[in-house]
Amino acid sequence: MQAKFETAPFTGAWLASLGRPELRGSWIVYGGSGSGKTTYVMQLCKYLTNFGRVAYNSLEQGLSLSLQKAWERVGMEEAGSKIILLQKESLKDIRERLTKKNAPNVVVIDSVNYWIGFTMRDYTRLKDDNPNTLFVFIAHEDKGQPKGNMAKNIRYDADIKIRVEGYKAFATTRYEDSDKDEGGHDFTIWEQGAREYWAEL
């Protein structure tokens, strides 16, 4: 009970949704196509640059027009050199990058479904070898769950699990503090889109 842990001083909607998390370990974000997942991930990346350097590994899209538009949509240029875009880097590449000076504090893998051959052993070693790094894994969705066995395994282990649907992000966070009303609230990605989507249900 005397142990002290360093947590990120989140504020506003991020505090309400995710609480005050440690920026280490793993999180997972998953959702269906057209749900607002990419925009949410971009918003999250931009916010996390307030607390360290972020590397976004675009395995699925690479450097593409759609990714460029998402980058512009959230005003990512404001983050400057605090975020870097990686083009389809392998697990070996990421592990090597993390050994270098000025290694990123946060690594986003978009998406884990495209890291062919990535196993639970690889996942555990990646976390154990980089105990002060936060890994954010993005996954497709199948019937309300992350798609694929590896993504499901990550979901069970992750400290924060975020499901995106209808331009809203629904977080299950181990950093929730109900007494302070921190963590667990819905996060609206796009007000108009969310209003229209949920009005139709």
For each residue, the residues with C-beta under 8 A, 3 or more apart:
1:
2:
3:
4:
5: 22
6: 22
7: 20 21 22 175
8: 20 21 22 23 51
9: 20
10: 14 15 18 19 20 21
11: 14 15
12: 15 16
13: 16 17 185 187 188
14: 10 11 17 18 47 187
15: 10 11 12 18 19 20 182 183
16: 12 13 181 182 183 184 185 187
17: 13 14 169 171 173 183 184 185 186 187
18: 10 14 15 21 160 171 173 175 183
19: 10 15 173 175 176 177 182 183 184
20: 7 8 9 10 15 175 177 182
21: 7 8 10 18 159 160 173 175
22: 5 6 7 8 25 134 159 175
23: 8 48 51 52 105 106 134
24: 131 132 133 134
25: 22 127 134 135 158 159
26: 123 127 134 135 136 137 154 157 158 159
27: 134 135 136 137 158 159 160 161 162
28: 136 137 138 139 146 151 154 155 158 160 161 162
29: 37 40 41 44 136 137 138 139 162 164 169
30: 37 138 139 140 141 145 146 147 151 155 162 163 164
31: 35 36 37 40 141 163 164 165
32: 35 37 140 141 165
33: 140
34:
35: 31 32 141 164 165 166 167
36: 31 39 40 164 166 167 168 169 189 190 193 194
37: 29 30 31 32 40 41 138 164
38: 41 42 66 67 70
39: 36 42 43 70 73 74 167 189 190
40: 29 31 36 37 43 44 162 164 169 187 189
41: 29 37 38 44 45 108 110 136 138
42: 38 39 45 46 70 71 73 74 76
43: 39 40 46 47 74 189
44: 29 40 41 47 48 136
45: 41 42 48 49 54 56 76 79 83 106 108
46: 42 43 49 74 75 76 78 79 83
47: 14 43 44 50
48: 23 44 45 51 52 54 106 134
49: 45 46 52 53 54 79 82 83
50: 47
51: 8 23 48 105
52: 23 48 49 82 104 105 106
53: 49 82 83 84 102 103 104 105 106
54: 45 48 49 79 82 83 84 104 105 106 107 108
55: 83 84 86 97 104 106 107 108
56: 45 83 84 85 86 108 110
57: 86 88 89 94 107 108 109 110
58: 61 62 63 64 67 85 86 87 88 110
59: 62 88 89 109 110 111 114 115
60: 110 111 113 114
61: 58 64 66 67 110
62: 58 59 67 87 88
63: 58 67 68 85 87
64: 58 61 67 68
65: 68 69
66: 38 61 69 70
67: 38 58 61 62 63 64 70 71 85
68: 63 64 65 71 72
69: 65 66 72 73
70: 38 39 42 66 67 73 74
71: 42 67 68 74 76 77 85
72: 68 69 75 76 77
73: 39 42 69 70
74: 39 42 43 46 70 71
75: 46 72 78
76: 42 45 46 71 72 79 83
77: 71 72 80
78: 46 75
79: 45 46 49 54 76 82 83
80: 77 83
81: 84
82: 49 52 53 54 79
83: 45 46 49 53 54 55 56 76 79 80
84: 53 54 55 56 81 104
85: 56 58 63 67 71
86: 55 56 57 58 89 93 94 97
87: 58 62 63
88: 57 58 59 62 114
89: 57 59 86 93 94 97
90: 93 94 115
91: 94 95 115 118 122 126
92: 95 96
93: 86 89 90 96 97
94: 57 86 89 90 91 97 98 107 109 126
95: 91 92 98 99 126 129
96: 92 93 99 100
97: 55 86 89 93 94 100 103 104
98: 94 95 103 104 107 129 130 133
99: 95 96 103
100: 96 97 103
101:
102: 53
103: 53 97 98 99 100 133
104: 52 53 54 55 84 97 98 107 133
105: 23 51 52 53 54 132 133 134
106: 23 45 48 52 53 54 55 133 134 135 136
107: 54 55 57 94 98 104 133 134 135 136
108: 41 45 54 55 56 57 135 136 138
109: 57 59 94 112 115 135 136 137 138
110: 41 56 57 58 59 60 61 138
111: 59 60 114 137 138 139 140
112: 109 115 118 137 138 139 148 150 151 154
113: 60 139 140 147 148 151
114: 59 60 88 111
115: 59 90 91 109 112 118
116:
117:
118: 91 112 115 122 123 150
119: 122 123 150
120: 123 124 150 153
121: 124 125
122: 91 118 119 125 126
123: 26 118 119 120 126 127 150 153 154 157
124: 120 121 127 128
125: 121 122 128 129
126: 91 94 95 122 123 129 130 135
127: 25 26 123 124 130 131 135
128: 124 125 131
129: 95 98 125 126
130: 98 126 127 133 135
131: 24 127 128
132: 24 105
133: 24 98 103 104 105 106 107 130
134: 22 23 24 25 26 27 48 105 106 107
135: 25 26 27 106 107 108 109 126 127 130
136: 26 27 28 29 41 44 106 107 108 109
137: 26 27 28 29 109 111 112 151 154 158
138: 28 29 30 37 41 108 109 110 111 112
139: 28 29 30 111 112 113 146 147 148 151 154 155
140: 30 32 33 111 113 146 147 148 151
141: 30 31 32 35 144 145 146 147 163
142: 145 146 147 148
143:
144: 141 163
145: 30 141 142 152 155
146: 28 30 139 140 141 142 151 152 154 155
147: 30 113 139 140 141 142 151
148: 112 113 139 140 142 151 152
149: 152 153
150: 112 118 119 120 123 153 154
151: 28 30 112 113 137 139 140 146 147 148 154 155
152: 145 146 148 149 155 156
153: 120 123 149 150 156 157
154: 26 28 112 123 137 139 146 150 151 157 158
155: 28 30 139 145 146 151 152 158 161
156: 152 153
157: 26 123 153 154
158: 25 26 27 28 137 154 155 161
159: 21 22 25 26 27 173 174 175
160: 18 21 27 28 171 172 173 174 175
161: 27 28 155 158 171 172 173
162: 27 28 29 30 40 169 170 171 172
163: 30 31 141 144 169 170
164: 29 30 31 35 36 37 40 167 168 169 170 189
165: 31 32 35 168 170
166: 35 36 193 194 197 198 201
167: 35 36 39 164 188 189 190 193 194 197
168: 36 164 165 186 187 188 189 194 198
169: 17 29 36 40 162 163 164 186 187 189
170: 162 163 164 165 186 187
171: 17 18 160 161 162 183 184 185 187
172: 160 161 162 184
173: 17 18 19 21 159 160 161 176 183 184
174: 159 160
175: 7 18 19 20 21 22 159 160 182 183
176: 19 173 182 183 184
177: 19 20 180 181 182 183
178: 181 183 184
179:
180: 177
181: 16 177 178 185
182: 15 16 19 20 175 176 177
183: 15 16 17 18 19 171 173 175 176 177 178
184: 16 17 19 171 172 173 176 178
185: 13 16 17 171 181
186: 17 168 169 170
187: 13 14 16 17 40 168 169 170 171
188: 13 167 168 191 194
189: 36 39 40 43 164 167 168 169 193 194
190: 36 39 167 193 194
191: 188 194 195
192: 195 196
193: 36 166 167 189 190 196 197
194: 36 166 167 168 188 189 190 191 197 198
195: 191 192 198 199
196: 192 193 199 200
197: 166 167 193 194 200 201
198: 166 168 194 195 201
199: 195 196
200: 196 197
201: 166 197 198
